[in-house]
Amino acid sequence: MSARLERATFCAVGTSCAAAVTAGPHDARRARAALGAAQAEVAACERALSRFDAASDLSRLNAAGGAWTAVDGRLVEALRLALRAREDTGGRFDPTVLPALVAAGYDRSFEQLAERPARRAAGWHAGAAVELDESSGGARLEPGAAVDLGGIGKGYAASRALAAMREAWPMLPGGLVDLGGDLALWGETPEQGPWRIAVADPRHPGTNAGVLLLRSGGVATSGRDVRRFGPGRSLHHLIDPATGEPARPGPLAVTVVAPDAAEAEAHATALAISPPAAALAHAAAQPGISALYIPHDGDAIPLGSPPLAQTGFVLRAA
Amino acid sequence: MQRIWTVVLSVWAMLATVAVLAWTHRPVASPSPAAAAQTLVVKGANGKQQLVVVQPGAVGATHATTSTSGVVR
């Protein structure tokens, strides 16, 4: 009997999730332990990082009014990654956009959103100060600032969940964690080839814009094709830190491949508010990432050298 | 004796000709239907038609799909 993919699906972080491991015929118990560890780690990350849970560490930090707050180590690490991403993206990814996001109307968990006109966040500015004390596990925000780790938090949780699977099953041949399309993957597939990750084409539901072939790393997609809200669903959740409003230029969706899922998410968010020329420049300055940029119309644009299988490319408009 | 050599040379000449013809007229291996790319015309959300080439790799199963995260309601 050959290896197969053991999979668990669950709902967390406001979306559909899955974890999968490559398992042999006698690995059922180890596979269950690894998949359980992944799910438990995602739940722990959600308790630390969710802005929709008033009891989460992030909610306590956001409500602390600029005071130092003792928080879970996961939040400190996720904030450190987010601050580094803000620097790497020249501020196009900014975890402190939350006041602008709330003012735009995304003020509660997406499934509970009510329709109301967008406002501008009074007095908000990008690049608010965030201080971390990694030795004691504390964090502090500039007074009036608030943090959202929605996207990068999913990527971070996916990486943590993959690490938890490897810890629960030290001889794990290979595994994958998928949190609503943010993926962390590593090791062997049951077929002993690369992981084959389909990139959904938002312009043609049910079809793929390509298939990525990966041995390890992270994949994330950000776009304005879903999570729309406000009058006539005219608004989306991608805030441009330069304006404090939902971004106008940018693709319908962009998929980023990076060594780590959190890194992939941060760059996907930055590219998702970038017109094609800026996206090309961004990718050129970041040799560690590659991307597939899917505009509203026209051909999908590879940025860098995404590891695409030759599949389903749109050649040209007929 | 001369007649025997003539026959032998004739047979060799004929075999050589057949070999050359067989070599130069080898059947060309045609791609199997499974390996052939397909060209499809699809209509986008904006109503424009696009040509899409689906290569054989597209047929293979994938392990996961990445997309903008949906919302669980």
Interface residues (C-beta under 8 A of the other chain):
Chain A: L5 C11 G14 T15 S16 A18 A20 F110 E111 K154 L176 D178 L179 G180 G181 D182 L183 L185 T189 W195 R196 I197 A198 V199 A200 P202 R203 H204 T207 N208 V211 L212 V219 A220 T221 S222 G223 R224 D225 V226 R227 A253 T255 H296 D297 A309 Q310 T311 G312 F313 V314 L315 R316 A317 A318
Chain B: V41 V42 G44 A45 N46 K48 Q49 Q50 L51 V52 V53 V54 Q55 G57 A58 G60 A61 T62 H63 A64 T65 T66 S67 T68 S69 G70 V71 V72 R73
